[in-house]
Amino acid sequence: MRIYKTAKYKKHYDKIPGGRADNKVPSDFNSRSLEDGKQIEFEHTNDPDTAKEIAMDHLEELPKYYDKKKGLPNMEKELEDNK
């Protein structure tokens, strides 16, 4: 586990090294989107910090990843189309 120190957040524990949101902190993201994403990512883990980190990685890829109007299937297709 890596520990990043930033001006915004004294310590950020990186439980999943190599993600797109490495060196980012929760305050870098829309708080509502991050919370929605965290709740959705509990399908992969029971750990709130890991769920948050997964959500941050997705939001770094696409800021509207958890936008309920478009839905996750459309977001995932859009990600593939933009590669």
C-alpha positions in Angstrom: 0.0 0.0 0.0 1.4 3.4 -1.0 0.9 6.6 0.9 0.7 9.9 -1.0 1.1 13.2 0.7 -0.6 16.2 -1.0 -1.3 19.7 -0.1 -5.0 19.0 0.0 -5.0 15.9 2.0 -2.2 15.0 4.4 -2.2 11.3 3.8 -4.0 9.3 1.1 -3.7 5.5 1.3 -3.5 3.9 -2.1 -5.0 0.4 -1.6 -5.0 -0.4 -5.3 -1.7 0.9 -6.8 -1.8 1.6 -10.5 -5.3 3.0 -10.8 -6.0 6.2 -12.8 -6.8 8.1 -9.6 -3.4 7.6 -8.0 -2.2 10.8 -6.5 -5.8 12.1 -6.4 -7.8 12.7 -3.3 -11.5 12.5 -2.6 -11.9 16.3 -2.7 -10.7 16.3 -6.3 -14.1 14.7 -7.3 -17.7 15.7 -7.1 -18.8 14.5 -3.7 -22.2 13.3 -4.8 -20.7 11.3 -7.7 -18.1 9.8 -5.5 -20.7 8.7 -2.9 -22.9 7.2 -5.6 -19.9 5.4 -7.0 -18.8 4.2 -3.7 -22.2 2.6 -3.0 -22.2 0.9 -6.4 -18.7 -0.4 -6.0 -19.7 -2.3 -2.8 -20.5 -5.0 -5.3 -16.8 -5.7 -5.5 -15.7 -5.2 -1.9 -17.0 -4.7 1.7 -14.3 -2.2 2.5 -15.5 1.4 2.2 -12.0 2.7 1.4 -11.5 0.2 -1.4 -15.0 1.0 -2.8 -14.1 4.7 -2.8 -10.8 4.1 -4.5 -12.5 2.1 -7.3 -15.1 4.9 -7.7 -12.3 7.5 -7.9 -10.5 5.5 -10.6 -13.8 5.4 -12.7 -14.5 9.1 -12.1 -11.0 9.9 -13.2 -11.6 8.1 -16.5 -15.0 9.6 -17.0 -16.4 12.3 -14.6 -20.0 11.3 -15.3 -19.4 7.5 -15.0 -22.1 7.2 -12.3 -24.6 9.6 -14.0 -28.0 7.9 -13.5 -29.5 9.6 -16.6 -27.1 7.8 -18.9 -26.6 4.6 -16.9 -23.5 2.5 -16.4 -23.9 0.4 -19.5 -23.8 3.5 -21.7 -20.9 4.9 -19.8 -18.8 1.7 -20.2 -19.6 1.7 -24.0 -18.5 5.4 -24.2 -15.3 4.5 -22.4 -14.5 1.8 -25.0 -15.4 4.1 -27.9 -13.0 6.8 -26.6 -10.0 4.5 -26.3 
